[in-house]
Amino acid sequence: MTRLWNFAAGVVFGVGLIIAGMINPAKVLNFLDIAGLWDPSLAFVMAGAIAVTAIGYRIGRTRARPLFDETFRWPTATAIDWRLIAGAAIFGVGWGLVGLCPGPAIASLILAAPATLVFVPAMLIGIWSAVRLRR
């Protein structure tokens, strides 16, 4: 049953990305192009996401346990180390070059855009490689 709720949450997230237009790489690239055709709409999407997440954390902190699990799995990492910095840099470079990150890329698979059909397998290979290197 947990997988069903996880899938449902993913679908809601994907639909939200589609409605916000965030599956269009040009939206992201135009947001990053401050000197050119700057499009601030991504900032509003991010602000909305931060607000919803803050509300979710606030509600979660008042509950004894989550609705669909035995315990909460709150983030525990606090260190800013080389792995965090390297991962953020790789993510940022990839996002800036292609205009896609994992969520929008997966949501945009329904469009079968050539860039997405290259990006998603490359992303999966990267995730697999990172897991293998970590071991």
ChimeraX attribute file (.defattr): number of C-alpha atoms within 10 A of each C-alpha:
attribute: neighborCount
match mode: 1-to-1
recipient: residues
	/A:1	7
	/A:2	9
	/A:3	9
	/A:4	9
	/A:5	11
	/A:6	12
	/A:7	12
	/A:8	12
	/A:9	12
	/A:10	14
	/A:11	13
	/A:12	12
	/A:13	15
	/A:14	20
	/A:15	15
	/A:16	16
	/A:17	19
	/A:18	15
	/A:19	10
	/A:20	15
	/A:21	17
	/A:22	24
	/A:23	26
	/A:24	16
	/A:25	22
	/A:26	15
	/A:27	21
	/A:28	25
	/A:29	20
	/A:30	19
	/A:31	20
	/A:32	18
	/A:33	13
	/A:34	11
	/A:35	8
	/A:36	9
	/A:37	12
	/A:38	14
	/A:39	16
	/A:40	14
	/A:41	16
	/A:42	18
	/A:43	12
	/A:44	11
	/A:45	16
	/A:46	11
	/A:47	12
	/A:48	12
	/A:49	12
	/A:50	12
	/A:51	12
	/A:52	12
	/A:53	12
	/A:54	12
	/A:55	12
	/A:56	11
	/A:57	12
	/A:58	11
	/A:59	10
	/A:60	15
	/A:61	13
	/A:62	8
	/A:63	10
	/A:64	10
	/A:65	12
	/A:66	12
	/A:67	10
	/A:68	12
	/A:69	9
	/A:70	9
	/A:71	10
	/A:72	14
	/A:73	8
	/A:74	9
	/A:75	6
	/A:76	6
	/A:77	6
	/A:78	6
	/A:79	8
	/A:80	8
	/A:81	8
	/A:82	9
	/A:83	10
	/A:84	11
	/A:85	11
	/A:86	11
	/A:87	11
	/A:88	12
	/A:89	12
	/A:90	12
	/A:91	15
	/A:92	14
	/A:93	12
	/A:94	15
	/A:95	17
	/A:96	18
	/A:97	12
	/A:98	15
	/A:99	23
	/A:100	27
	/A:101	20
	/A:102	14
	/A:103	14
	/A:104	22
	/A:105	24
	/A:106	16
	/A:107	20
	/A:108	23
	/A:109	16
	/A:110	9
	/A:111	10
	/A:112	10
	/A:113	12
	/A:114	9
	/A:115	15
	/A:116	22
	/A:117	15
	/A:118	11
	/A:119	20
	/A:120	18
	/A:121	11
	/A:122	12
	/A:123	15
	/A:124	12
	/A:125	12
	/A:126	12
	/A:127	12
	/A:128	12
	/A:129	11
	/A:130	11
	/A:131	10
	/A:132	9
	/A:133	8
	/A:134	7
	/A:135	5
